[in-house]
Amino acid sequence: MELTDRFFGNGTPELGGPPVANLRLADPPAFALLFATMPMLDADALTLALRNYHPELAQATAELLAVMPRAEVTDSPPGIMGLIGWGRHVVKVVGFASPMPASAVERCVSPAHYDPETKEAATQHQAYVLLFYAGYEPDPYEQHVALAAAAAALTRFDAIVVLNETAVTSVPAIVLLPHEEDEGDTLKSLRTLPLPFLFAGFVKLEVEGDSGIWMRTHGCRAFGLPDLAFHAASHEQGTATFNLFANLLAYMRESNQPFVPGDTMNIGDGLFLRVREHTEAEWFLDAEHPILVTETISEAETNP
Protein backbone atom coordinates (compact mmCIF):
# COMPACT_ATOMS: atom_id res chain seq x y z
CA MET A 1 0.00 0.00 0.00
CA GLU A 2 1.22 3.51 -0.82
CA LEU A 3 2.93 5.67 1.79
CA THR A 4 0.17 8.28 1.64
CA ASP A 5 -2.48 5.65 2.41
CA ARG A 6 -0.54 4.29 5.39
CA PHE A 7 0.23 7.83 6.60
CA PHE A 8 -3.51 8.44 6.94
CA GLY A 9 -4.09 5.12 8.70
CA ASN A 10 -5.35 3.05 5.81
CA GLY A 11 -4.20 -0.54 5.90
CA THR A 12 -3.58 -3.26 8.45
CA PRO A 13 -0.23 -3.22 10.29
CA GLU A 14 1.67 -6.49 10.05
CA LEU A 15 4.73 -7.66 11.92
CA GLY A 16 7.72 -6.95 9.69
CA GLY A 17 5.54 -5.04 7.24
CA PRO A 18 5.59 -1.35 6.39
CA PRO A 19 4.38 1.00 9.14
CA VAL A 20 0.73 2.04 9.22
CA ALA A 21 -0.29 5.07 11.28
CA ASN A 22 -2.59 4.34 14.21
CA LEU A 23 -5.54 6.74 14.10
CA ARG A 24 -7.07 5.49 17.36
CA LEU A 25 -4.77 7.54 19.58
CA ALA A 26 -6.82 10.29 21.23
CA ASP A 27 -4.07 12.78 22.08
CA PRO A 28 -0.70 11.54 20.80
CA PRO A 29 2.47 13.39 21.79
CA ALA A 30 4.31 15.50 19.24
CA PHE A 31 7.69 17.21 18.95
CA ALA A 32 8.96 19.86 16.54
CA LEU A 33 12.52 20.37 15.28
CA LEU A 34 13.73 23.74 14.01
CA PHE A 35 16.28 24.09 11.19
CA ALA A 36 18.19 27.04 9.75
CA THR A 37 17.10 25.94 6.27
CA MET A 38 14.97 23.11 4.93
CA PRO A 39 17.03 19.96 5.55
CA MET A 40 17.93 17.74 2.61
CA LEU A 41 16.17 14.74 4.07
CA ASP A 42 16.93 11.42 2.41
CA ALA A 43 15.05 8.27 3.38
CA ASP A 44 18.12 6.03 3.18
CA ALA A 45 20.26 8.41 5.25
CA LEU A 46 17.51 8.83 7.83
CA THR A 47 17.02 5.07 8.02
CA LEU A 48 20.76 4.66 8.65
CA ALA A 49 20.71 7.33 11.35
CA LEU A 50 17.83 5.56 13.08
CA ARG A 51 19.48 2.14 12.94
CA ASN A 52 22.77 3.52 14.23
CA TYR A 53 21.10 5.15 17.22
CA HIS A 54 20.44 1.96 19.21
CA PRO A 55 20.17 -1.82 18.61
CA GLU A 56 16.42 -1.66 19.32
CA LEU A 57 16.14 0.36 16.11
CA ALA A 58 18.15 -2.11 14.02
CA GLN A 59 15.14 -2.75 11.77
CA ALA A 60 13.91 0.85 11.66
CA THR A 61 12.73 2.27 8.36
CA ALA A 62 12.10 5.78 7.11
CA GLU A 63 9.91 6.64 4.12
CA LEU A 64 9.67 10.18 2.81
CA LEU A 65 7.66 11.90 0.11
CA ALA A 66 8.11 15.43 -1.21
CA VAL A 67 4.93 17.50 -1.05
CA MET A 68 4.71 20.19 -3.71
CA PRO A 69 2.84 23.45 -3.13
CA ARG A 70 -0.83 23.63 -3.97
CA ALA A 71 -1.55 25.48 -7.19
CA GLU A 72 -4.17 27.68 -5.56
CA VAL A 73 -1.73 28.82 -2.84
CA THR A 74 1.15 30.48 -4.66
CA ASP A 75 3.17 31.18 -1.50
CA SER A 76 2.84 27.65 -0.11
CA PRO A 77 6.40 26.25 0.07
CA PRO A 78 7.22 22.63 -0.78
CA GLY A 79 7.53 20.31 2.18
CA ILE A 80 7.88 16.67 3.08
CA MET A 81 5.82 13.93 4.70
CA GLY A 82 6.67 10.42 5.72
CA LEU A 83 6.66 7.60 8.24
CA ILE A 84 9.31 6.27 10.58
CA GLY A 85 8.73 2.82 12.01
CA TRP A 86 10.31 0.09 14.10
CA GLY A 87 8.74 -2.62 16.25
CA ARG A 88 5.41 -1.32 17.54
CA HIS A 89 6.41 2.32 17.02
CA VAL A 90 5.28 4.55 14.17
CA VAL A 91 6.13 8.25 13.90
CA LYS A 92 4.60 10.64 11.39
CA VAL A 93 7.01 13.14 9.84
CA VAL A 94 5.76 16.42 8.36
CA GLY A 95 8.26 19.07 7.21
CA PHE A 96 7.76 22.69 6.18
CA ALA A 97 10.12 24.95 4.25
CA SER A 98 8.97 27.96 6.26
CA PRO A 99 9.27 29.20 9.85
CA MET A 100 7.11 27.69 12.56
CA PRO A 101 4.48 30.10 13.96
CA ALA A 102 6.42 32.65 16.02
CA SER A 103 4.08 32.46 19.02
CA ALA A 104 4.71 28.74 19.47
CA VAL A 105 8.48 29.17 19.16
CA GLU A 106 8.55 32.07 21.62
CA ARG A 107 6.41 30.18 24.13
CA CYS A 108 8.72 27.14 24.11
CA VAL A 109 12.13 28.76 23.58
CA SER A 110 11.99 31.85 25.78
CA PRO A 111 11.49 30.10 29.18
CA ALA A 112 13.82 27.20 28.38
CA HIS A 113 17.14 26.80 30.16
CA TYR A 114 20.00 26.85 27.65
CA ASP A 115 22.41 29.29 26.04
CA PRO A 116 21.22 32.52 24.38
CA GLU A 117 23.09 31.77 21.14
CA THR A 118 21.06 28.60 20.54
CA LYS A 119 17.86 30.45 21.41
CA GLU A 120 18.71 33.16 18.89
CA ALA A 121 19.41 30.55 16.20
CA ALA A 122 16.06 28.93 17.01
CA THR A 123 14.15 32.18 16.62
CA GLN A 124 15.86 32.79 13.25
CA HIS A 125 15.04 29.32 11.87
CA GLN A 126 13.55 29.02 8.37
CA ALA A 127 12.21 25.45 8.37
CA TYR A 128 10.73 22.94 10.79
CA VAL A 129 9.74 19.30 11.02
CA LEU A 130 6.87 17.96 13.12
CA LEU A 131 6.94 14.47 14.63
CA PHE A 132 3.67 12.87 15.74
CA TYR A 133 3.54 9.57 17.61
CA ALA A 134 1.29 7.25 15.60
CA GLY A 135 2.28 3.81 16.84
CA TYR A 136 0.83 1.03 18.96
CA GLU A 137 2.72 1.43 22.26
CA PRO A 138 0.18 2.17 25.03
CA ASP A 139 2.67 3.59 27.55
CA PRO A 140 2.86 7.38 27.07
CA TYR A 141 6.39 7.45 28.46
CA GLU A 142 7.61 4.98 25.83
CA GLN A 143 5.77 7.00 23.19
CA HIS A 144 7.84 10.03 24.21
CA VAL A 145 11.03 7.96 24.21
CA ALA A 146 10.27 6.84 20.65
CA LEU A 147 9.67 10.44 19.57
CA ALA A 148 12.96 11.49 21.16
CA ALA A 149 14.82 8.72 19.31
CA ALA A 150 13.26 9.82 16.02
CA ALA A 151 14.19 13.42 16.83
CA ALA A 152 17.76 12.34 17.55
CA ALA A 153 18.01 10.76 14.10
CA LEU A 154 16.70 13.95 12.48
CA THR A 155 19.19 15.98 14.50
CA ARG A 156 21.87 14.50 12.20
CA PHE A 157 20.45 16.82 9.54
CA ASP A 158 21.49 19.92 11.54
CA ALA A 159 18.44 20.49 13.71
CA ILE A 160 18.82 23.41 16.12
CA VAL A 161 16.33 22.66 18.89
CA VAL A 162 13.56 20.19 19.73
CA LEU A 163 10.26 21.67 20.96
CA ASN A 164 7.51 20.07 23.01
CA GLU A 165 4.57 22.48 22.77
CA THR A 166 2.43 20.55 25.27
CA ALA A 167 5.19 20.90 27.86
CA VAL A 168 5.99 24.52 26.92
CA THR A 169 9.67 23.66 26.62
CA SER A 170 12.55 23.01 24.25
CA VAL A 171 16.10 21.68 24.37
CA PRO A 172 19.11 21.97 22.06
CA ALA A 173 18.75 19.10 19.58
CA ILE A 174 22.35 18.04 20.11
CA VAL A 175 21.60 16.80 23.63
CA LEU A 176 19.67 13.87 22.13
CA LEU A 177 22.70 12.60 20.22
CA PRO A 178 24.84 9.81 21.73
CA HIS A 179 27.23 10.97 24.46
CA GLU A 180 30.00 9.27 26.38
CA GLU A 181 27.79 9.33 29.48
CA ASP A 182 25.31 7.03 27.71
CA GLU A 183 27.78 4.14 28.01
CA GLY A 184 26.54 2.83 24.68
CA ASP A 185 22.86 2.68 25.68
CA THR A 186 21.22 5.75 24.21
CA LEU A 187 17.66 4.55 24.79
CA LYS A 188 18.41 3.94 28.47
CA SER A 189 19.56 7.55 28.67
CA LEU A 190 16.30 8.71 27.10
CA ARG A 191 14.30 6.51 29.46
CA THR A 192 16.04 7.99 32.48
CA LEU A 193 15.74 11.65 31.48
CA PRO A 194 14.17 13.74 34.24
CA LEU A 195 10.53 14.13 33.25
CA PRO A 196 10.60 17.98 33.25
CA PHE A 197 13.62 18.05 30.91
CA LEU A 198 11.73 17.49 27.62
CA PHE A 199 8.79 15.13 28.10
CA ALA A 200 7.32 17.71 30.50
CA GLY A 201 8.42 21.30 31.06
CA PHE A 202 9.86 23.42 33.89
CA VAL A 203 9.37 27.20 33.95
CA LYS A 204 9.85 30.10 36.35
CA LEU A 205 7.25 32.82 36.90
CA GLU A 206 7.89 36.30 38.24
CA VAL A 207 4.65 37.69 39.63
CA GLU A 208 4.22 41.43 40.08
CA GLY A 209 4.21 42.34 43.76
CA ASP A 210 5.71 38.99 44.79
CA SER A 211 9.29 39.04 46.01
CA GLY A 212 9.82 35.33 45.37
CA ILE A 213 9.88 33.19 42.22
CA TRP A 214 7.22 30.67 41.32
CA MET A 215 8.41 27.52 39.60
CA ARG A 216 6.12 25.00 37.94
CA THR A 217 5.87 22.16 35.48
CA HIS A 218 3.80 21.91 32.30
CA GLY A 219 2.48 18.92 30.39
CA CYS A 220 2.49 16.24 33.10
CA ARG A 221 -1.09 15.39 32.16
CA ALA A 222 0.36 13.42 29.24
CA PHE A 223 1.42 10.83 31.83
CA GLY A 224 -1.73 10.98 33.94
CA LEU A 225 0.05 13.11 36.53
CA PRO A 226 -0.66 16.53 38.04
CA ASP A 227 1.66 19.44 37.36
CA LEU A 228 3.63 20.75 40.34
CA ALA A 229 4.36 24.27 41.56
CA PHE A 230 6.62 25.72 44.26
CA HIS A 231 7.13 29.25 45.60
CA ALA A 232 10.89 29.72 45.85
CA ALA A 233 12.75 32.55 47.55
CA SER A 234 15.01 33.20 44.54
CA HIS A 235 16.26 31.91 41.19
CA GLU A 236 19.09 30.19 43.07
CA GLN A 237 16.62 27.47 44.10
CA GLY A 238 16.00 26.59 40.45
CA THR A 239 18.19 23.48 40.27
CA ALA A 240 16.98 22.15 43.62
CA THR A 241 13.35 22.72 42.64
CA PHE A 242 13.84 21.06 39.23
CA ASN A 243 15.36 18.02 40.96
CA LEU A 244 12.53 17.98 43.52
CA PHE A 245 9.89 17.98 40.79
CA ALA A 246 11.77 15.33 38.80
CA ASN A 247 11.93 13.04 41.85
CA LEU A 248 8.30 13.57 42.84
CA LEU A 249 7.08 12.97 39.29
CA ALA A 250 9.24 9.85 38.95
CA TYR A 251 7.82 8.49 42.21
CA MET A 252 4.23 9.10 41.10
CA ARG A 253 4.79 7.59 37.67
CA GLU A 254 6.65 4.52 38.87
CA SER A 255 4.35 3.84 41.83
CA ASN A 256 1.19 4.75 39.90
CA GLN A 257 0.10 6.72 42.96
CA PRO A 258 -0.38 10.42 42.16
CA PHE A 259 -0.38 12.75 45.15
CA VAL A 260 -3.64 14.32 46.31
CA PRO A 261 -4.15 17.59 48.20
CA GLY A 262 -3.21 17.17 51.84
CA ASP A 263 -0.51 14.55 51.29
CA THR A 264 2.71 15.14 53.24
CA MET A 265 6.12 13.58 52.83
CA ASN A 266 9.67 13.46 54.13
CA ILE A 267 12.05 14.30 51.30
CA GLY A 268 15.22 13.79 53.35
CA ASP A 269 17.70 15.98 55.21
CA GLY A 270 15.00 16.93 57.69
CA LEU A 271 12.82 18.53 54.99
CA PHE A 272 9.08 17.92 54.81
CA LEU A 273 6.53 18.85 52.16
CA ARG A 274 2.79 19.14 51.83
CA VAL A 275 0.86 19.34 48.55
CA ARG A 276 -2.30 21.41 48.16
CA GLU A 277 -4.53 22.93 45.54
CA HIS A 278 -3.70 26.44 44.39
CA THR A 279 -5.71 29.30 45.85
CA GLU A 280 -7.67 32.06 44.12
CA ALA A 281 -4.81 34.43 44.95
CA GLU A 282 -2.54 32.14 42.90
CA TRP A 283 -4.60 32.74 39.74
CA PHE A 284 -1.42 32.68 37.64
CA LEU A 285 -1.23 28.92 38.28
CA ASP A 286 -4.72 28.38 36.95
CA ALA A 287 -4.88 25.74 34.25
CA GLU A 288 -7.28 23.36 32.57
CA HIS A 289 -5.42 20.44 34.09
CA PRO A 290 -4.60 19.52 37.71
CA ILE A 291 -1.73 21.32 39.40
CA LEU A 292 -0.55 20.83 42.99
CA VAL A 293 1.39 23.40 44.99
CA THR A 294 4.22 21.97 47.09
CA GLU A 295 5.17 23.82 50.26
CA THR A 296 7.63 23.14 53.05
CA ILE A 297 6.26 22.30 56.50
CA SER A 298 7.63 21.25 59.87
CA GLU A 299 7.80 17.62 60.92
CA ALA A 300 5.00 18.30 63.41
CA GLU A 301 2.68 19.24 60.53
CA THR A 302 3.09 15.95 58.69
CA ASN A 303 0.30 13.42 58.56
CA PRO A 304 0.47 10.64 61.13
C-alpha positions as CSV (number, residue, x, y, z in Angstrom):
1,M,0.0,0.0,0.0
2,E,1.2,3.5,-0.8
3,L,2.9,5.7,1.8
4,T,0.2,8.3,1.6
5,D,-2.5,5.7,2.4
6,R,-0.5,4.3,5.4
7,F,0.2,7.8,6.6
8,F,-3.5,8.4,6.9
9,G,-4.1,5.1,8.7
10,N,-5.4,3.1,5.8
11,G,-4.2,-0.5,5.9
12,T,-3.6,-3.3,8.4
13,P,-0.2,-3.2,10.3
14,E,1.7,-6.5,10.1
15,L,4.7,-7.7,11.9
16,G,7.7,-7.0,9.7
17,G,5.5,-5.0,7.2
18,P,5.6,-1.3,6.4
19,P,4.4,1.0,9.1
20,V,0.7,2.0,9.2
21,A,-0.3,5.1,11.3
22,N,-2.6,4.3,14.2
23,L,-5.5,6.7,14.1
24,R,-7.1,5.5,17.4
25,L,-4.8,7.5,19.6
26,A,-6.8,10.3,21.2
27,D,-4.1,12.8,22.1
28,P,-0.7,11.5,20.8
29,P,2.5,13.4,21.8
30,A,4.3,15.5,19.2
31,F,7.7,17.2,18.9
32,A,9.0,19.9,16.5
33,L,12.5,20.4,15.3
34,L,13.7,23.7,14.0
35,F,16.3,24.1,11.2
36,A,18.2,27.0,9.8
37,T,17.1,25.9,6.3
38,M,15.0,23.1,4.9
39,P,17.0,20.0,5.6
40,M,17.9,17.7,2.6
41,L,16.2,14.7,4.1
42,D,16.9,11.4,2.4
43,A,15.0,8.3,3.4
44,D,18.1,6.0,3.2
45,A,20.3,8.4,5.2
46,L,17.5,8.8,7.8
47,T,17.0,5.1,8.0
48,L,20.8,4.7,8.7
49,A,20.7,7.3,11.4
50,L,17.8,5.6,13.1
51,R,19.5,2.1,12.9
52,N,22.8,3.5,14.2
53,Y,21.1,5.1,17.2
54,H,20.4,2.0,19.2
55,P,20.2,-1.8,18.6
56,E,16.4,-1.7,19.3
57,L,16.1,0.4,16.1
58,A,18.2,-2.1,14.0
59,Q,15.1,-2.7,11.8
60,A,13.9,0.9,11.7
61,T,12.7,2.3,8.4
62,A,12.1,5.8,7.1
63,E,9.9,6.6,4.1
64,L,9.7,10.2,2.8
65,L,7.7,11.9,0.1
66,A,8.1,15.4,-1.2
67,V,4.9,17.5,-1.0
68,M,4.7,20.2,-3.7
69,P,2.8,23.5,-3.1
70,R,-0.8,23.6,-4.0
71,A,-1.5,25.5,-7.2
72,E,-4.2,27.7,-5.6
73,V,-1.7,28.8,-2.8
74,T,1.2,30.5,-4.7
75,D,3.2,31.2,-1.5
76,S,2.8,27.7,-0.1
77,P,6.4,26.2,0.1
78,P,7.2,22.6,-0.8
79,G,7.5,20.3,2.2
80,I,7.9,16.7,3.1
81,M,5.8,13.9,4.7
82,G,6.7,10.4,5.7
83,L,6.7,7.6,8.2
84,I,9.3,6.3,10.6
85,G,8.7,2.8,12.0
86,W,10.3,0.1,14.1
87,G,8.7,-2.6,16.2
88,R,5.4,-1.3,17.5
89,H,6.4,2.3,17.0
90,V,5.3,4.6,14.2
91,V,6.1,8.2,13.9
92,K,4.6,10.6,11.4
93,V,7.0,13.1,9.8
94,V,5.8,16.4,8.4
95,G,8.3,19.1,7.2
96,F,7.8,22.7,6.2
97,A,10.1,25.0,4.2
98,S,9.0,28.0,6.3
99,P,9.3,29.2,9.8
100,M,7.1,27.7,12.6
101,P,4.5,30.1,14.0
102,A,6.4,32.6,16.0
103,S,4.1,32.5,19.0
104,A,4.7,28.7,19.5
105,V,8.5,29.2,19.2
106,E,8.5,32.1,21.6
107,R,6.4,30.2,24.1
108,C,8.7,27.1,24.1
109,V,12.1,28.8,23.6
110,S,12.0,31.9,25.8
111,P,11.5,30.1,29.2
112,A,13.8,27.2,28.4
113,H,17.1,26.8,30.2
114,Y,20.0,26.9,27.6
115,D,22.4,29.3,26.0
116,P,21.2,32.5,24.4
117,E,23.1,31.8,21.1
118,T,21.1,28.6,20.5
119,K,17.9,30.5,21.4
120,E,18.7,33.2,18.9
121,A,19.4,30.6,16.2
122,A,16.1,28.9,17.0
123,T,14.1,32.2,16.6
124,Q,15.9,32.8,13.3
125,H,15.0,29.3,11.9
126,Q,13.6,29.0,8.4
127,A,12.2,25.4,8.4
128,Y,10.7,22.9,10.8
129,V,9.7,19.3,11.0
130,L,6.9,18.0,13.1
131,L,6.9,14.5,14.6
132,F,3.7,12.9,15.7
133,Y,3.5,9.6,17.6
134,A,1.3,7.2,15.6
135,G,2.3,3.8,16.8
136,Y,0.8,1.0,19.0
137,E,2.7,1.4,22.3
138,P,0.2,2.2,25.0
139,D,2.7,3.6,27.6
140,P,2.9,7.4,27.1
141,Y,6.4,7.4,28.5
142,E,7.6,5.0,25.8
143,Q,5.8,7.0,23.2
144,H,7.8,10.0,24.2
145,V,11.0,8.0,24.2
146,A,10.3,6.8,20.6
147,L,9.7,10.4,19.6
148,A,13.0,11.5,21.2
149,A,14.8,8.7,19.3
150,A,13.3,9.8,16.0
151,A,14.2,13.4,16.8
152,A,17.8,12.3,17.6
153,A,18.0,10.8,14.1
154,L,16.7,14.0,12.5
155,T,19.2,16.0,14.5
156,R,21.9,14.5,12.2
157,F,20.4,16.8,9.5
158,D,21.5,19.9,11.5
159,A,18.4,20.5,13.7
160,I,18.8,23.4,16.1
161,V,16.3,22.7,18.9
162,V,13.6,20.2,19.7
163,L,10.3,21.7,21.0
164,N,7.5,20.1,23.0
165,E,4.6,22.5,22.8
166,T,2.4,20.6,25.3
167,A,5.2,20.9,27.9
168,V,6.0,24.5,26.9
169,T,9.7,23.7,26.6
170,S,12.6,23.0,24.3
171,V,16.1,21.7,24.4
172,P,19.1,22.0,22.1
173,A,18.7,19.1,19.6
174,I,22.4,18.0,20.1
175,V,21.6,16.8,23.6
176,L,19.7,13.9,22.1
177,L,22.7,12.6,20.2
178,P,24.8,9.8,21.7
179,H,27.2,11.0,24.5
180,E,30.0,9.3,26.4
181,E,27.8,9.3,29.5
182,D,25.3,7.0,27.7
183,E,27.8,4.1,28.0
184,G,26.5,2.8,24.7
185,D,22.9,2.7,25.7
186,T,21.2,5.8,24.2
187,L,17.7,4.6,24.8
188,K,18.4,3.9,28.5
189,S,19.6,7.6,28.7
190,L,16.3,8.7,27.1
191,R,14.3,6.5,29.5
192,T,16.0,8.0,32.5
193,L,15.7,11.6,31.5
194,P,14.2,13.7,34.2
195,L,10.5,14.1,33.2
196,P,10.6,18.0,33.3
197,F,13.6,18.0,30.9
198,L,11.7,17.5,27.6
199,F,8.8,15.1,28.1
200,A,7.3,17.7,30.5
201,G,8.4,21.3,31.1
202,F,9.9,23.4,33.9
203,V,9.4,27.2,34.0
204,K,9.9,30.1,36.3
205,L,7.3,32.8,36.9
206,E,7.9,36.3,38.2
207,V,4.6,37.7,39.6
208,E,4.2,41.4,40.1
209,G,4.2,42.3,43.8
210,D,5.7,39.0,44.8
211,S,9.3,39.0,46.0
212,G,9.8,35.3,45.4
213,I,9.9,33.2,42.2
214,W,7.2,30.7,41.3
215,M,8.4,27.5,39.6
216,R,6.1,25.0,37.9
217,T,5.9,22.2,35.5
218,H,3.8,21.9,32.3
219,G,2.5,18.9,30.4
220,C,2.5,16.2,33.1
221,R,-1.1,15.4,32.2
222,A,0.4,13.4,29.2
223,F,1.4,10.8,31.8
224,G,-1.7,11.0,33.9
225,L,0.1,13.1,36.5
226,P,-0.7,16.5,38.0
227,D,1.7,19.4,37.4
228,L,3.6,20.7,40.3
229,A,4.4,24.3,41.6
230,F,6.6,25.7,44.3
231,H,7.1,29.2,45.6
232,A,10.9,29.7,45.9
233,A,12.8,32.6,47.6
234,S,15.0,33.2,44.5
235,H,16.3,31.9,41.2
236,E,19.1,30.2,43.1
237,Q,16.6,27.5,44.1
238,G,16.0,26.6,40.5
239,T,18.2,23.5,40.3
240,A,17.0,22.2,43.6
241,T,13.3,22.7,42.6
242,F,13.8,21.1,39.2
243,N,15.4,18.0,41.0
244,L,12.5,18.0,43.5
245,F,9.9,18.0,40.8
246,A,11.8,15.3,38.8
247,N,11.9,13.0,41.8
248,L,8.3,13.6,42.8
249,L,7.1,13.0,39.3
250,A,9.2,9.9,38.9
251,Y,7.8,8.5,42.2
252,M,4.2,9.1,41.1
253,R,4.8,7.6,37.7
254,E,6.7,4.5,38.9
255,S,4.3,3.8,41.8
256,N,1.2,4.7,39.9
257,Q,0.1,6.7,43.0
258,P,-0.4,10.4,42.2
259,F,-0.4,12.8,45.1
260,V,-3.6,14.3,46.3
261,P,-4.2,17.6,48.2
262,G,-3.2,17.2,51.8
263,D,-0.5,14.5,51.3
264,T,2.7,15.1,53.2
265,M,6.1,13.6,52.8
266,N,9.7,13.5,54.1
267,I,12.1,14.3,51.3
268,G,15.2,13.8,53.4
269,D,17.7,16.0,55.2
270,G,15.0,16.9,57.7
271,L,12.8,18.5,55.0
272,F,9.1,17.9,54.8
273,L,6.5,18.8,52.2
274,R,2.8,19.1,51.8
275,V,0.9,19.3,48.6
276,R,-2.3,21.4,48.2
277,E,-4.5,22.9,45.5
278,H,-3.7,26.4,44.4
279,T,-5.7,29.3,45.9
280,E,-7.7,32.1,44.1
281,A,-4.8,34.4,44.9
282,E,-2.5,32.1,42.9
283,W,-4.6,32.7,39.7
284,F,-1.4,32.7,37.6
285,L,-1.2,28.9,38.3
286,D,-4.7,28.4,36.9
287,A,-4.9,25.7,34.3
288,E,-7.3,23.4,32.6
289,H,-5.4,20.4,34.1
290,P,-4.6,19.5,37.7
291,I,-1.7,21.3,39.4
292,L,-0.5,20.8,43.0
293,V,1.4,23.4,45.0
294,T,4.2,22.0,47.1
295,E,5.2,23.8,50.3
296,T,7.6,23.1,53.1
297,I,6.3,22.3,56.5
298,S,7.6,21.3,59.9
299,E,7.8,17.6,60.9
300,A,5.0,18.3,63.4
301,E,2.7,19.2,60.5
302,T,3.1,16.0,58.7
303,N,0.3,13.4,58.6
304,P,0.5,10.6,61.1
